Amino acid sequence: MSDPPQRGYDRQVRPSSSRTGFMIDVVICVALVILTAPATMGAGAPAAFDAGTDLDTVLLPAVVLPILLRRRSPLLAAAAFAAGCVVSGIPTFDQFRLVAAVPAALLIVFSVAARADRARALAGLGLVLAGLVFIGLTDVAQRQADEGGVATFVLFSFPVSLAVWGGGRLVRSRELVAEQLRERSRLLERRREQTAELAVEVERTRLASDLDRAARDRVREIVALAERADRASFARIERQARESLNEMRGLLDVLRSDERSGRAPRPTLAQVDRLLTDARAGGRLVELEVAGDRRPLPGSLELAAYRALQHGLVAVRGADGDPALVRLRYLPDGLSLEITGLRAEGGTADAALAAARERVAAQGGRFSAEAPEPGRRVLRAYLPVAGVHA
């Protein structure tokens, strides 16, 4: 994309389109100068048009060159056109430039209407109309055309300019609506992707819980069999152990996808500030409170707490004057996490809650989602330091 436009202009174009448009404007400027220059030099023009100076042709480009600015800075182009109308009249203010000035004015009026906000568009229109009035007062061809003079020129040029300006505003409004629709489509696509990722996360954590339960049940059975310690029991212990290992291998093959970045380290609570920074960059307002002795915890607990916080920030949002509040409390026997804020709606928020719940449950912890009042949500989680309880 090209550089961001100046303040007040919200259209961006690709570099190739910008170059093509600029070359078209160069061709238009050259064509207008070629069309008008013979009259300024007296070639084929009535004697009355001759102002008796060679500066007519030299200063003529001052009226048409502002066209080159109309795509990048339309208001600046309008101001340059108004100044050019004055400069091109030097030194006699009785010269011929009407043929070039009117097309240039219409092009600039359309651009400032289509590319600028309302205030700038109106300012640009006023500058161009002022320039046209000056042209009507000082153009020898206009004054020689009829007795109406400036009034006739204004009655012709002003309605045309206003019509072109209105057309530019219509184009702008349609493009703004189209851009809003494109932005909404991009937002919906991002939400669909996020919901899909959360669904995978829910399934992954559910598998982790299944693995936990299967392992505990098998271990309990093996321990019970070992206590009886007869020959048949030892054979059954061996069979149960082999079956447990096979089940765990299958589940772990799926859970390895949690290592999304391959060899990248898993996130921990030491990175919680970066997580909140990313959430704020996405438009959420979040504050953090930490209580207790902040210390490293077991890796699985750190990952579960980080993911639960990450998912919780999808289900809870903040607003101006009412930011979401995250409280981390390091307890002697565990970690307490609380997220308070406005309730986020939709399937993405529901999937995020499910993912957070599964993460906490997989570590033997407790998770709750409450609504203390309409439109608000409080998420609480407790993760025991000792890991999964039997």
Secondary structure as UniProt FT lines:
FT   TURN            7..8
FT   HELIX           15..40
FT   TURN            41..44
FT   HELIX           47..49
FT   HELIX           55..59
FT   HELIX           61..64
FT   HELIX           65..69
FT   TURN            70..72
FT   HELIX           74..87
FT   TURN            88..92
FT   HELIX           98..115
FT   HELIX           118..138
FT   HELIX           140..145
FT   TURN            147..149
FT   HELIX           150..228
FT   HELIX           231..255
FT   HELIX           256..258
FT   TURN            260..263
FT   HELIX           269..271
FT   HELIX           272..281
FT   TURN            282..283
FT   STRAND          286..292
FT   HELIX           299..315
FT   STRAND          316..317
FT   TURN            320..321
FT   STRAND          324..331
FT   TURN            332..333
FT   STRAND          334..343
FT   HELIX           347..362
FT   TURN            363..364
FT   STRAND          366..370
FT   TURN            374..375
FT   STRAND          376..384
FT   TURN            385..386
//
